Amino acid sequence: MRFFDAHCDTVINALDGDFDFVSGEGRAHVDLPRLLEAGFGVQIFAVFTSLGYRPGPDQDLPAYAERAIETIQGWAAASGGRLRVARTAADIRQAVATPPPNASGAMWGLIGLEGADPLGDRADNLAHFYHAGVRNLIPAWDDNAFSGAAFGSGRSLTPEGFKLIELAEELGVMVDVSHLSDAAFEQVCRVARRPFIASHSNCRAVSPHRRNLTDDMMRAVADRGGLMGINLAPTFLDPGYRTAWDAVMAPVAAAGMVAQREFEKKVAGRLEAIPLPAPEWIARHVQHAIRVGGEDCVGLGGDLDGIRDLPAGMSGVESYPLIPDLLARAGLTGRQVEKVCWRNMARVFTEVLPQRHDGT
C-alpha cells in the first residue's frame, strides 16, 4: 500500500533539534528512510510559524518560513533523487503512477504553510511563497490578520482573509481549513470555488475536540469535493483520553499555547501515565466520516512530529502500514482502504494544483 499524508511538522523538528531527515539520524516521528520503507508516495511538510508561538514576536517570520522551505528543498537536493518536491498536478500524477516506494525508491514532498503569519497582513504576499514552492495553505494557526482560529477568539475571516482564499485558488494553492474557527470555516465555504481540505482534523461527533469537524462541516467539505485527513493525536481520537488529558492540564486551560507547552513539560509524568487509545479509534473516525460525507471525503493527516504521542503500538511513520489492515478489519473494502490511504488526497491535489510547471 502507498500513502499520501496531508500533514507533518518534521521540518520544524529539524530546525529546532539535532535531527537529520535524509539519513534518519536523530529522534523524530518521520524521516526519509522510514517514509520510503513504509511506502509513502507523497508527504505534505508543514512550515509552521505564528506570531504568538514560533519563532516568537521578536523574530522575522518570513525569513524563518523561507529557511524552513529551503530546508525541505535541501533535503530533496541531498536525497540522491529519493525525495522530490511536488509543485504541479503532473507531479502528483507521477507520484502515484509508479509502484509504491520502498527503501531504495523515491517519493514526493509537498510544502505547506501552517498559518499565513509570514505574509504579514497582505494576502498578495502569498505569491512570493507560491514561487518558493508552497502548495498548501492554512490561513491561521492562531488568530492573525486573515482569520480567527479554533484556539483563538473564534472570529471569522477578515476582508484580507477573503482575498487570501481567492488568491490561493487563483494560484493553485490548496486551501486548508484545519485550525480555523468554525465561523471562518463557514466563510471559506461561501467564498471557495474549488475543493479544499482539512488536513489534520477528525470527527467532532466521535471526539468533541474543538479542532475536529462537525458533521455539517464534513458534509460541506465533501460537497465541495474536498476531504479531511485523520489526525493521529490521542486527544483528537479518543474522548476518554481527552478528558483525562484535560484534567491534568486544567491549571493552564485558559492560558496561551506557549504556557500550555511549558506546563506539559512539568507534568510529563502524569500525562505519560494516561493509557494511550487503541489504534481502532482511527478506524472509528474513518467509518464516521464515510457515513457522513462518503468514501471520497477522508484521508490521512497524521500530524506526526507535531504531536506528543501516537495511538498504542504506533511509534512513527513506520507504523502507517498497520492502517490498511486496521481499516479492513473494520469492514472497509479494498478500494475504500486505498481511497483513505492515498487515492482521495491524490485526486483533490491533482484537481487543485497547477497543471504544469510555470518556471518557478
C-alpha positions as CSV (number, residue, x, y, z in Angstrom):
1,M,0.0,0.0,0.0
2,R,1.2,3.5,-0.8
3,F,0.4,6.5,1.4
4,F,-0.4,10.2,0.9
5,D,-0.3,12.0,4.2
6,A,-1.5,15.6,4.4
7,H,0.4,16.9,7.5
8,C,3.6,16.5,9.4
9,D,5.7,19.0,11.4
10,T,9.0,17.4,10.7
11,V,10.8,20.4,9.3
12,I,10.2,22.3,12.5
13,N,11.7,19.4,14.4
14,A,14.7,19.5,12.1
15,L,15.2,23.3,12.7
16,D,14.8,23.0,16.4
17,G,16.7,19.9,17.2
18,D,19.6,17.6,16.3
19,F,17.9,15.6,13.6
20,D,18.9,14.6,10.0
21,F,15.9,13.9,7.9
22,V,17.8,12.3,4.9
23,S,19.8,9.8,7.0
24,G,17.3,9.3,9.7
25,E,19.8,10.1,12.4
26,G,18.2,11.7,15.5
27,R,14.8,11.5,17.2
28,A,11.6,12.2,15.2
29,H,8.4,10.5,14.0
30,V,9.3,11.0,10.4
31,D,12.4,10.7,8.2
32,L,13.2,9.8,4.6
33,P,14.3,6.2,5.1
34,R,11.2,5.3,7.1
35,L,8.9,7.1,4.7
36,L,10.2,5.1,1.8
37,E,10.2,1.8,3.7
38,A,6.5,2.5,4.7
39,G,5.5,3.0,1.1
40,F,4.9,6.8,1.0
41,G,4.2,8.4,-2.3
42,V,3.5,11.9,-1.0
43,Q,4.0,13.7,2.3
44,I,3.0,17.3,3.0
45,F,5.6,19.1,5.1
46,A,4.1,21.9,7.1
47,V,6.0,25.1,7.6
48,F,4.7,26.3,11.0
49,T,5.0,29.9,12.0
50,S,2.9,32.0,14.4
51,L,3.3,35.5,15.9
52,G,2.2,34.1,19.2
53,Y,4.2,30.9,19.3
54,R,7.1,30.2,17.0
55,P,9.7,31.5,16.5
56,G,8.4,34.5,18.5
57,P,7.1,38.0,18.1
58,D,10.7,39.5,18.0
59,Q,11.9,37.4,15.1
60,D,11.4,37.7,11.3
61,L,8.6,35.3,10.4
62,P,9.1,35.5,6.6
63,A,12.8,34.7,7.0
64,Y,12.0,31.8,9.3
65,A,9.5,30.4,6.9
66,E,11.9,30.8,4.0
67,R,14.5,28.9,6.0
68,A,12.1,26.1,6.6
69,I,11.2,25.9,2.9
70,E,14.9,25.9,2.0
71,T,15.4,23.1,4.4
72,I,12.8,20.9,2.7
73,Q,14.3,21.7,-0.7
74,G,17.7,20.9,0.7
75,W,16.5,17.5,1.8
76,A,15.4,16.9,-1.8
77,A,18.8,18.0,-3.1
78,A,20.7,15.8,-0.7
79,S,18.5,12.8,-1.1
80,G,20.0,11.5,-4.4
81,G,16.6,11.5,-6.1
82,R,14.8,9.7,-3.3
83,L,12.8,12.9,-2.4
84,R,11.4,15.3,-5.0
85,V,9.4,18.5,-4.3
86,A,5.9,18.5,-6.0
87,R,4.6,21.7,-7.5
88,T,2.1,20.6,-10.1
89,A,-0.7,18.2,-10.7
90,A,1.6,16.4,-13.1
91,D,4.0,15.8,-10.2
92,I,1.2,14.2,-8.1
93,R,0.1,12.0,-11.0
94,Q,3.7,10.8,-11.4
95,A,4.0,10.2,-7.7
96,V,1.0,7.8,-7.7
97,A,1.5,6.3,-11.1
98,T,4.7,4.4,-10.2
99,P,4.7,1.4,-7.9
100,P,4.7,2.2,-4.1
101,P,8.1,3.3,-3.0
102,N,10.4,1.1,-0.9
103,A,13.7,1.8,0.9
104,S,15.5,2.2,-2.4
105,G,12.8,4.1,-4.3
106,A,11.6,7.7,-4.5
107,M,8.7,9.8,-3.1
108,W,7.4,13.4,-3.4
109,G,7.0,16.1,-0.8
110,L,4.6,19.0,-0.8
111,I,5.3,22.2,1.0
112,G,2.5,23.9,3.1
113,L,2.2,27.0,5.2
114,E,0.7,26.2,8.6
115,G,-0.5,29.8,9.4
116,A,-0.2,32.7,7.0
117,D,1.6,34.9,9.5
118,P,4.7,35.1,7.3
119,L,2.5,37.1,4.8
120,G,2.2,39.9,7.4
121,D,-1.1,41.5,6.7
122,R,-1.2,41.3,2.9
123,A,-2.8,38.5,1.0
124,D,-0.8,39.2,-2.1
125,N,2.4,38.2,-0.3
126,L,1.3,34.6,-0.9
127,A,2.6,35.0,-4.5
128,H,6.2,35.1,-3.1
129,F,5.7,31.8,-1.2
130,Y,3.9,30.2,-4.1
131,H,7.0,30.9,-6.3
132,A,9.1,29.4,-3.4
133,G,7.1,26.1,-3.7
134,V,4.2,26.4,-1.3
135,R,1.2,24.5,-2.5
136,N,-1.0,24.1,0.7
137,L,-2.1,27.0,2.9
138,I,-3.7,27.0,6.4
139,P,-4.7,30.7,6.7
140,A,-4.4,30.8,10.5
141,W,-2.9,28.6,13.2
142,D,-3.8,31.2,15.8
143,D,-5.7,34.5,15.3
144,N,-3.9,36.6,12.7
145,A,-4.6,39.3,10.1
146,F,-6.5,36.8,7.9
147,S,-8.7,34.7,10.2
148,G,-9.8,33.6,13.6
149,A,-8.6,30.2,14.8
150,A,-10.1,27.3,16.7
151,F,-8.0,28.1,19.8
152,G,-8.3,31.9,19.4
153,S,-11.2,34.3,19.6
154,G,-13.4,32.4,17.3
155,R,-13.8,35.3,14.9
156,S,-14.3,34.8,11.2
157,L,-12.3,35.7,8.1
158,T,-11.1,39.3,7.8
159,P,-11.5,41.2,4.5
160,E,-7.9,40.3,3.8
161,G,-8.6,36.7,4.6
162,F,-11.3,36.6,1.8
163,K,-8.6,38.0,-0.6
164,L,-6.2,35.3,0.6
165,I,-8.7,32.4,-0.2
166,E,-9.4,33.9,-3.6
167,L,-5.7,34.3,-4.4
168,A,-4.8,30.8,-3.2
169,E,-7.4,29.4,-5.6
170,E,-6.2,31.5,-8.4
171,L,-2.6,30.4,-8.0
172,G,-3.4,26.7,-7.5
173,V,-2.6,26.6,-3.7
174,M,-4.8,24.2,-1.7
175,V,-6.9,25.9,0.9
176,D,-6.6,24.0,4.2
177,V,-9.2,24.8,6.9
178,S,-7.6,22.8,9.8
179,H,-7.1,25.2,12.7
180,L,-9.7,27.7,11.5
181,S,-12.5,28.8,13.8
182,D,-16.0,27.5,13.0
183,A,-17.0,30.9,11.8
184,A,-14.1,31.2,9.5
185,F,-14.8,27.7,8.1
186,E,-18.3,28.8,7.2
187,Q,-17.0,31.8,5.3
188,V,-14.5,29.7,3.4
189,C,-17.4,27.6,2.3
190,R,-19.1,30.7,1.0
191,V,-16.1,32.1,-0.9
192,A,-14.4,28.9,-2.1
193,R,-14.9,27.9,-5.7
194,R,-12.6,24.9,-5.7
195,P,-12.2,21.8,-3.4
196,F,-10.4,22.4,-0.1
197,I,-9.2,20.2,2.7
198,A,-9.0,19.9,6.5
199,S,-5.5,18.3,6.5
200,H,-5.4,17.1,10.1
201,S,-8.8,17.2,11.7
202,N,-11.1,14.4,13.0
203,C,-14.8,13.9,13.6
204,R,-16.2,16.0,16.4
205,A,-19.2,13.7,16.9
206,V,-16.7,10.9,17.8
207,S,-14.4,13.0,19.9
208,P,-15.5,16.5,20.8
209,H,-12.2,18.3,20.3
210,R,-12.7,21.9,19.0
211,R,-10.2,21.2,16.2
212,N,-12.3,18.4,14.9
213,L,-15.1,18.9,12.3
214,T,-18.8,18.7,13.0
215,D,-20.9,16.5,10.8
216,D,-22.2,19.6,9.0
217,M,-18.7,20.8,8.3
218,M,-17.7,17.3,7.0
219,R,-20.7,17.4,4.6
220,A,-19.7,20.9,3.4
221,V,-16.1,19.7,2.7
222,A,-17.4,16.6,0.9
223,D,-20.0,18.6,-1.1
224,R,-17.2,20.8,-2.5
225,G,-15.1,17.8,-3.5
226,G,-12.6,18.1,-0.6
227,L,-11.7,15.8,2.3
228,M,-10.3,15.6,5.8
229,G,-7.1,14.0,6.9
230,I,-7.4,11.8,10.1
231,N,-5.1,13.2,12.8
232,L,-3.3,10.5,15.0
233,A,-3.2,12.7,18.1
234,P,-4.7,10.8,21.0
235,T,-6.6,13.9,22.2
236,F,-8.2,14.1,18.8
237,L,-9.1,10.4,18.5
238,D,-10.4,9.3,21.9
239,P,-12.8,11.3,24.1
240,G,-11.7,9.4,27.2
241,Y,-8.1,10.2,26.7
242,R,-9.0,13.8,26.0
243,T,-11.0,14.0,29.3
244,A,-8.0,12.6,31.3
245,W,-5.6,15.0,29.5
246,D,-7.8,18.0,30.3
247,A,-7.9,17.0,33.9
248,V,-4.1,17.2,34.2
249,M,-3.9,20.4,32.1
250,A,-6.7,22.2,33.9
251,P,-4.4,24.7,35.7
252,V,-3.5,26.3,32.3
253,A,-6.6,25.6,30.4
254,A,-7.2,29.3,29.7
255,A,-3.5,30.1,29.1
256,G,-1.9,30.5,25.7
257,M,-0.2,27.7,23.8
258,V,3.3,28.7,25.0
259,A,2.2,28.4,28.6
260,Q,0.5,25.1,27.9
261,R,3.5,23.6,26.2
262,E,5.7,24.7,29.2
263,F,3.3,23.2,31.6
264,E,3.2,19.9,29.7
265,K,6.9,19.5,30.5
266,K,6.3,19.9,34.2
267,V,3.5,17.3,34.2
268,A,5.0,15.0,31.6
269,G,5.0,12.0,34.0
270,R,1.2,12.4,34.7
271,L,0.5,12.8,31.0
272,E,2.5,9.7,30.1
273,A,0.5,7.7,32.7
274,I,-2.7,8.2,30.7
275,P,-3.4,5.0,28.8
276,L,-3.0,5.6,25.0
277,P,-6.0,5.0,22.8
278,A,-6.2,1.8,20.8
279,P,-5.4,2.2,17.1
280,E,-9.0,1.2,16.4
281,W,-10.0,4.8,17.1
282,I,-8.5,5.7,13.7
283,A,-11.0,3.3,12.1
284,R,-13.9,4.7,14.1
285,H,-13.2,8.2,12.8
286,V,-12.8,7.0,9.2
287,Q,-16.0,5.0,9.4
288,H,-17.9,8.0,10.8
289,A,-16.5,10.3,8.1
290,I,-17.6,7.8,5.4
291,R,-21.1,7.5,6.9
292,V,-21.5,11.3,7.0
293,G,-19.6,12.5,3.8
294,G,-19.0,9.4,1.8
295,E,-15.9,7.4,1.0
296,D,-14.3,10.2,-1.0
297,C,-14.2,12.7,1.9
298,V,-11.5,11.1,4.2
299,G,-7.7,10.5,4.0
300,L,-4.8,10.7,6.4
301,G,-3.1,13.7,8.0
302,G,-1.3,12.2,11.0
303,D,0.3,15.4,12.4
304,L,3.5,13.5,13.2
305,D,6.3,15.5,14.8
306,G,3.6,18.0,15.8
307,I,2.0,15.7,18.4
308,R,3.4,14.3,21.6
309,D,2.1,10.7,21.4
310,L,0.5,8.3,18.9
311,P,-2.0,5.5,19.5
312,A,-0.9,2.4,21.4
313,G,1.5,0.3,19.4
314,M,2.4,3.1,16.9
315,S,5.8,4.8,17.1
316,G,6.1,6.9,14.0
317,V,5.7,6.9,10.2
318,E,6.9,3.3,10.2
319,S,3.6,2.3,11.8
320,Y,1.5,3.5,8.8
321,P,1.4,0.0,7.2
322,L,-0.7,-1.0,10.2
323,I,-3.5,1.2,9.0
324,P,-4.7,-0.7,5.9
325,D,-5.3,-3.9,7.9
326,L,-6.9,-1.9,10.7
327,L,-9.4,-0.4,8.2
328,A,-10.0,-3.7,6.5
329,R,-10.8,-5.3,9.9
330,A,-13.3,-2.5,10.4
331,G,-15.2,-3.5,7.3
332,L,-13.8,-1.2,4.6
333,T,-13.4,-2.6,1.1
334,G,-10.0,-2.8,-0.6
335,R,-11.0,0.2,-2.8
336,Q,-12.1,2.2,0.3
337,V,-8.8,1.5,2.0
338,E,-6.9,2.7,-1.0
339,K,-9.0,5.9,-1.1
340,V,-8.3,6.6,2.6
341,C,-4.6,5.8,2.3
342,W,-3.8,7.8,-0.8
343,R,-6.4,8.0,-3.7
344,N,-8.6,10.7,-2.2
345,M,-5.7,13.1,-1.4
346,A,-4.1,12.4,-4.8
347,R,-7.4,13.2,-6.5
348,V,-8.0,16.5,-4.8
349,F,-4.5,17.8,-5.2
350,T,-4.4,16.8,-8.9
351,E,-7.5,18.9,-9.3
352,V,-6.3,22.0,-7.4
353,L,-2.6,22.3,-8.1
354,P,-1.3,24.0,-11.3
355,Q,-1.5,21.6,-14.2
356,R,2.0,22.3,-15.4
357,H,5.2,24.0,-14.3
358,D,5.3,27.7,-14.8
359,G,9.0,28.2,-14.4
360,T,9.0,28.6,-10.6
